[in-house]
Amino acid sequence: MRVLDSIEIEKIISKGRLISEQKITAMLDELEIKHPGIYRVIYGEPSDGIALINKEMAELYIDLSFDVVCFFINAFGELPVVNDEEQFVFKKLSLIDAELKSLTKEIPMNSKFRKTLQERFVQRCFEANIQLELMQYLEVKVVKYASFKKKRKKAIRITSNLLFILVRLMGDLYKTIETKDV
C-alpha cells in the first residue's frame, strides 16, 4: 500500500461523495456483516463518546469515517477479509490505545515502558504506511467544522484522535494482504 498525496486523496474522496444513497446503504450493510469490528469503531462507542461531548461532532465523525472507508476501498480495493475480524480489530485497538496513552504525560506509566510504547508507535505508523495527507485532510475538516460553533470545539481532540485510530486500523487491515503476499 503506497502513501497517496493530497491531490489523489481529494479526487478519491470527491468520487466517494458522489455515491448514491442506495449504494451507501449497501456498502454499510456489507461493512456491518463482513467487518463488524470496524463498523462498531465507526457507529458504536467512539461516535457515542463524541456525542456525549457534542452531537454535531459525532455526526461529523460518522461522515468522515465513511469517507475514510470509501477512500481505502477506492484507493486499494475491497476491504480485506481476515479470520475473526472482531478479534483482529480488538487486538489492533488495544495496541493503538496503549501507544496513544504513552504520548500523554496525563496517564501515569513507567518511563521505560512509555519510551518503548512511543518508539513502537512511531515504528508502526511507518510500517502501516499511514496516510498522512489523509490525516491532514481530516484534521482540517474537523477544525473547520468546529470553528462554526464554539460548543463543537470541545470535541475536536477526541474526534481527530478517533479518526486517526480508524485510519491506522484501516492501514493495518490492508497490511494483512501485503503480509500474506510476502
C-alpha positions as CSV (number, residue, x, y, z in Angstrom):
1,M,0.0,0.0,0.0
2,R,1.5,3.3,-1.1
3,V,1.0,6.6,0.6
4,L,-1.1,8.9,-1.5
5,D,-0.6,12.7,-2.0
6,S,-3.2,15.3,-1.2
7,I,-4.4,15.7,-4.8
8,E,-5.0,11.9,-5.1
9,I,-6.8,12.0,-1.7
10,E,-9.1,14.9,-2.8
11,K,-10.0,13.1,-6.0
12,I,-10.8,9.8,-4.3
13,I,-12.9,11.4,-1.5
14,S,-14.8,13.5,-4.1
15,K,-15.5,10.4,-6.0
16,G,-16.9,8.7,-2.8
17,R,-19.2,11.6,-2.1
18,L,-20.9,11.1,-5.5
19,I,-22.2,7.6,-4.4
20,S,-25.9,7.2,-4.4
21,E,-27.9,6.7,-1.1
22,Q,-28.7,3.1,-2.3
23,K,-25.0,2.3,-2.8
24,I,-24.1,3.9,0.6
25,T,-26.7,1.7,2.3
26,A,-25.4,-1.4,0.5
27,M,-21.8,-0.5,1.5
28,L,-22.8,0.0,5.1
29,D,-24.7,-3.3,5.2
30,E,-21.8,-5.1,3.8
31,L,-19.4,-3.4,6.3
32,E,-21.6,-4.4,9.2
33,I,-21.8,-8.0,8.0
34,K,-18.2,-8.6,6.9
35,H,-16.4,-6.2,9.2
36,P,-18.5,-5.8,12.4
37,G,-15.5,-4.6,14.4
38,I,-14.7,-1.8,12.0
39,Y,-18.4,-1.0,11.8
40,R,-18.5,-0.6,15.6
41,V,-15.4,1.6,15.5
42,I,-17.5,4.0,13.4
43,Y,-21.1,3.6,14.6
44,G,-20.5,2.3,18.1
45,E,-18.8,3.5,21.2
46,P,-16.5,6.1,19.5
47,S,-19.3,8.1,18.0
48,D,-21.3,7.7,21.2
49,G,-18.4,9.0,23.2
50,I,-18.1,12.1,20.9
51,A,-21.9,12.6,21.1
52,L,-21.6,12.9,24.9
53,I,-19.4,16.0,24.2
54,N,-21.1,17.3,21.1
55,K,-23.7,15.5,19.0
56,E,-22.8,17.5,15.8
57,M,-19.2,16.5,16.0
58,A,-20.3,12.8,16.4
59,E,-22.2,13.2,13.2
60,L,-19.1,14.7,11.5
61,Y,-17.1,11.8,12.8
62,I,-19.5,9.3,11.2
63,D,-19.5,11.2,7.9
64,L,-15.7,11.5,7.8
65,S,-15.4,7.8,8.9
66,F,-17.4,6.8,5.9
67,D,-15.1,9.0,3.7
68,V,-12.2,7.0,5.2
69,V,-13.8,3.7,4.3
70,C,-14.6,4.9,0.8
71,F,-11.1,6.2,0.4
72,F,-9.5,2.9,1.3
73,I,-11.9,0.9,-0.9
74,N,-11.4,3.3,-3.9
75,A,-7.7,3.6,-3.5
76,F,-6.7,0.0,-2.5
77,G,-9.6,-2.3,-3.4
78,E,-12.2,-4.1,-1.4
79,L,-11.7,-4.4,2.4
80,P,-9.6,-7.5,3.1
81,V,-11.4,-10.2,4.9
82,V,-9.5,-11.6,7.9
83,N,-10.3,-14.5,10.1
84,D,-12.0,-13.5,13.3
85,E,-12.2,-9.8,12.2
86,E,-13.6,-8.7,15.6
87,Q,-10.6,-10.2,17.4
88,F,-8.2,-8.6,14.9
89,V,-9.8,-5.2,15.5
90,F,-9.8,-5.6,19.3
91,K,-6.1,-6.5,19.2
92,K,-5.2,-3.6,17.0
93,L,-7.2,-1.2,19.0
94,S,-5.6,-2.4,22.2
95,L,-2.1,-1.8,20.8
96,I,-3.0,1.6,19.4
97,D,-4.6,2.6,22.7
98,A,-1.5,1.7,24.7
99,E,0.7,3.6,22.2
100,L,-1.5,6.7,22.3
101,K,-1.6,6.6,26.1
102,S,2.2,6.7,26.1
103,L,2.1,10.0,24.3
104,T,0.5,11.9,27.1
105,K,2.0,12.6,30.5
106,E,-1.5,12.7,32.0
107,I,-1.5,8.9,32.2
108,P,1.0,7.6,34.8
109,M,3.3,5.0,33.3
110,N,6.8,3.5,33.9
111,S,9.2,5.8,31.9
112,K,11.0,2.9,30.3
113,F,7.7,1.3,29.2
114,R,6.4,4.7,28.0
115,K,9.5,5.1,25.8
116,T,9.1,1.6,24.4
117,L,5.5,2.3,23.5
118,Q,6.3,5.6,21.9
119,E,9.0,4.0,19.8
120,R,6.6,1.3,18.8
121,F,4.0,3.9,17.9
122,V,6.4,5.6,15.5
123,Q,7.6,2.3,14.0
124,R,4.1,1.0,13.5
125,C,3.0,4.3,11.8
126,F,5.8,3.9,9.3
127,E,5.1,0.2,8.8
128,A,1.4,0.8,8.2
129,N,2.3,3.5,5.6
130,I,-0.1,5.8,7.5
131,Q,-1.9,8.1,5.1
132,L,-0.5,11.4,6.5
133,E,-2.2,13.5,3.8
134,L,-5.5,11.8,4.6
135,M,-5.0,12.6,8.3
136,Q,-4.2,16.2,7.4
137,Y,-7.4,16.4,5.2
138,L,-9.5,15.0,8.1
139,E,-7.9,17.3,10.7
140,V,-8.7,20.4,8.5
141,K,-12.3,19.2,8.1
142,V,-12.7,18.7,11.9
143,V,-11.2,22.0,12.8
144,K,-13.1,23.9,10.1
145,Y,-16.4,22.4,11.1
146,A,-15.8,23.0,14.8
147,S,-14.9,26.7,14.1
148,F,-18.5,27.4,13.2
149,K,-19.9,26.8,16.7
150,K,-18.0,27.3,19.9
151,K,-19.6,24.2,21.6
152,R,-18.1,21.9,18.9
153,K,-14.5,22.9,19.8
154,K,-14.6,20.7,23.0
155,A,-14.8,17.6,20.8
156,I,-12.0,18.5,18.3
157,R,-9.3,16.4,20.0
158,I,-11.4,13.3,20.5
159,T,-12.8,13.4,17.0
160,S,-9.4,13.8,15.5
161,N,-7.9,11.1,17.7
162,L,-10.6,8.6,16.8
163,L,-10.3,9.4,13.1
164,F,-6.5,8.7,13.4
165,I,-7.3,5.4,15.1
166,L,-9.7,4.5,12.2
167,V,-7.1,5.4,9.5
168,R,-4.4,3.4,11.3
169,L,-6.8,0.5,11.8
170,M,-7.7,0.5,8.1
171,G,-4.0,0.7,7.1
172,D,-3.3,-2.3,9.4
173,L,-6.2,-4.2,7.8
174,Y,-4.7,-3.6,4.3
175,K,-1.3,-4.5,5.6
176,T,-2.6,-8.0,6.2
177,I,-2.9,-8.5,2.5
178,E,0.7,-7.4,2.0
179,T,1.9,-9.7,4.7
180,K,0.1,-12.7,3.1
181,D,1.7,-11.9,-0.3
182,V,5.2,-12.0,1.1
